[in-house]
């Protein structure tokens, strides 16, 4: 069962996750995340968790 994320959502998550996993400096060197950006990332994460939960329970 694929998780439906559009390209923009994947790029947003990559822009946060990859630099924080493999830091060469700040996790977000180009901008400081706003509450809206953080809430959007959390919303995407909740969708992913909701999609995979039935597969791992």
Helices and strands as residue ranges (DSSP letters): H 7-21, H 35-56
